[in-house]
Amino acid sequence: MASRVRATGNNFILASLLATLSYLPFQLVAQFTLIICVLLFVVDPFPTSRLVSVAGVAVVLAITKARQHFLILEANQEELQQQQQSVNATHDDKSD
C-alpha cells in the first residue's frame, strides 16, 4: 500500500507557523520575514539562497509600498467624502 500524503504536507511546524502568521498584523509579519531573509543571507553561503533572500526583501518592500499607497488613497477618499458632505450640509442650510 502506497503511503498517503496529507493535504497539509509532512511539515506540521511550517504549516502551523504559516497559520499563526496569517492572524498577526502585517507589520509584524513583514519584520519577521525581513529578519529571516537577513539571517539566511548572512548564514547560508550558497548564492542561490542569497538570491532568495534578496528576492524576499524585494517582495516585502513592494507589498509595504503598495499597502502604504492604498492607505493614502483610502484616507484621501474619506477626506473628500467628508468635504463633500460638509459642502452639501452648508448648501442645504443656506437654501432653508
Residue, then its C-alpha position, 0 to 999 in steps of 0.5 A: m500500500a502506497s503511503r498517503v500524503r496529507a493535504t497539509g504536507n509532512n511539515f506540521i511546524l511550517a504549516s502551523l507557523l504559516a497559520t499563526l502568521s496569517y492572524l498577526p498584523f502585517q507589520l509584524v509579519a513583514q519584520f519577521t520575514l525581513i529578519i529571516c531573509v537577513l539571517l539566511f543571507v548572512v548564514d547560508p553561503f550558497p548564492t542561490s539562497r542569497l538570491v532568495s533572500v534578496a528576492g524576499v526583501a524585494v517582495v516585502l518592500a513592494i507589498t509595504k509600498a503598495r499597502q502604504h499607497f492604498l492607505i493614502l488613497e483610502a484616507n484621501q477618499e474619506e477626506l473628500q467624502q467628508q468635504q463633500q458632505s460638509v459642502n452639501a450640509t452648508h448648501d442645504d442650510k443656506s437654501d432653508 
